C-alpha cells in the first residue's frame, strides 16, 4: 500500500511538472543541474553567449544554496531568520528576474528540489518578497504576485515528504 501512495505522489509531481510552460520546464531542469551539481549546465543548456552569462551568474548566486540546505530556521522562533530569508530572497529574486519562472507553482516546485521539503513554509514569503522587489519589471511583478493563491500564502501546515521526481535533460535519441 505504501508503494501505491508513493507512486501516486510521484505521478502527481510528474503531472504538475507537465503543467508548466516549456520555458519553465527548461529553466527548472537547468537550475537543478546548476544547483545540485548534476551535470555541466554550460554544455547542456547554453544556446548562446547570453545564456552562458546567465548560467555563469546562476552558478555564483546558487553558491548560497549550500549554506541554506539543512539550516532552515524553526517556524516558531526568530533566530537565524534574517540571515536565512535574506539569502533565500536574494536567490529567488535572481531566478524571478530571469523571467523564466511564471508563477508560484513552478517556483515552489524548483525550490523544494533545490532545498528540500523543510523549506516549504518559507517559500510563499520568499516568493512574495522577491517578486515585489524593484529589480523585477512592474508588469512581471504584478503577474507573479497574482500567481500565488490565498491557500498557498496562508497554508496552516506543510508536508514534510521530500520530492521524488527530479526532472532532467533527456537526449533526443533516448527520448
N, C-alpha and C positions, 0 to 999 in steps of 0.2 A: 504494500500500500504506500509506503514511503517513496518508493521509486516512481509511482504514478504521480504523486504530488510534486516531486522534483521535476519530472518530465513535463508536467503541465505548466509549472512556473517557467521552465526554460522555453517552452513554446510561447508563453505569454511574452517573454523577453524578445524572442525572435519576431513575433508579430509587432511589438512596439517598435523595434528597430526598422522593420519593413515599412512602418507608417511614416518614417522620417523622409524628408526630401533626399534626392540623390546627393545633393551638396552636403547636407547634414551627415549622411551616412559616410561619405568620403572623409569629411573632417573628423568625425568620431574615430574612424579606423586609423587615420593618420595620427591623431592625438594620442591614441592608445599605443601606437608604435613609438612615438616620442616619449610619452610619459612613463611607459612600462619598460622601455628599452627592448622591445620585442624584435624590431628589425631596423635596418638603415632607412630612415624616413626620406632622406635625400634621394636615394636610389629609387625608392618605390613611388614617392608622391610628388617630387619636384618636376613640373612640366615646363617651367621657365625660370628665369632669374628672379622674378617676383616671388614665386613660391619657394625658391631656395632661400631667399632672405627671410621670408615668413617662417619657414621651418627652423632656420638658424635662431631667430628670435624666440621661437617656441621652445627650443631646447634650453635656452638661457632662462626663460621665465619658469619653465617646468622644473628647474633645479630645486625650487622651493617645495615641490611635492614631497621630496624626501623628508623634509622636516615636518611636514603635516601628517604624513602617514603614521598612524598609531599614536598621535598626540592630540586626539580630539578632546577638547575640554568637557568637563561634566556639564550636563544640561541644567543642573541645579545651582551651579556656582558661577562665579565670575572670574576665577583665577585663570590666567593664561588666555582669556577670551580675546582680548585686544590683539595680541600677537597672532593668534590663530586666524581670527576673522580677517584681520588686515591682510595677511598673506593670501588667504583664500579669495578675498575680493579682488586683490591685485591680479591673480592668475585668471580669475573669472572674467575680469574686465578685458584682459588681453584676448581671451577666447571670443568674447562677445564683440569686441572691436574688429575682429577678423571678418565679421558679418557672414559667417557660415553656419552659425547656430541660430535658428529662427525662433526658438521658444524654450520655455522652461523644461518641457519633457525631454528634449534632446540634451539640454544642459545637464539635467539630473541623471539621465542615462550615462553620459560620459563621466561625470564626476563620481558616481557610485563605483565605477570601474577603476578610475584613477586612484581613489582614496579609500574605497571600501564602504560597507554598509553603515559604519559608525558615523559617517559624515552626513547622512540623510537629514537629521534635524536642523543642520546649519545651512543646507542648500537653498531653501527659499530666501533667507535673509541675505546670503552671499549673492544670489542671483539678482534680487531687487536692488541691492546696494550697487553692484557692478553695472546693472542696466541703467541706473539713474545717474551715473557719472557723466560729466560733460564730455568725456572722451568718446562717448557713444553718440553718433549722429542723432539729432532730435527725432527724426522720422523713425529711425530704428529703435530708439529708446522707447517711444510710445508703443510700438508693436511688441517689443519684448515684455514690457511691463504688463501689457494686456494679455499676454500668453499664460501667465500664472493664474491658476484657478484659485478661488477662495478656499476650496478644500485643501489644496496643496499649501497655501500660505498659512492656514490655521490648523493644520492637522494636529490632533491631540497626541498622536503616537506614530512611531515609525517601525517598520520591520527591521529586524536585526539580521535577516537572511542575506548572505553575500550573493552578489550576482553570479550567475552560472554561465551566461553567454557573453563572450568577448569577441565581437566581430573583428575580422582581419582581412588582409589582402588575399585575393584568390586569383591565381594566374588564369588567363582566358582559356588556355588549353585544358587546365584542370577542371574548369567550370563546365 
